[in-house]
Amino acid sequence: MALELTDANFTEQVLNSDKPVLVDFWAEWCGPCRMVGPIVEELASDYEGKAVVGKVNVDENQGVAAQFGIRNIPTLLVFKNGEIVDKQVGVAPKNVLAGKIDAQL
């Protein structure tokens, strides 16, 4: 299951992670986010132990969303060593998102 990321735990779980991290910025009211959600959950299972997969609810965690300039959702960011190394704005198929993680392993 994807980690629930918040303003409080983002630095520890994402920026300080020793593994690549895929972060899904989403909101309850966002239709496209509901399309990406199940894919993100599948990736969390597929990459367990190899990469971290988490979700940030932008309505509840506006600090992190503002920090990374999230203006459109869903936005998926890939982090490695605390830096953004890839980005996907909008819905993408599972193989595209998996490829972004694979590139960082």
Secondary structure, 3 states (H helix, E strand, C coil): CCEEECCCCHHHHHHCCCCCEEEEEECCCCHHHHHHHHHHHHHHHHCCCCCEEEEEECCCCHHHHHHCCCCCCCEEEEEECCEEEEEEECCCCHHHHHHHHHCCC
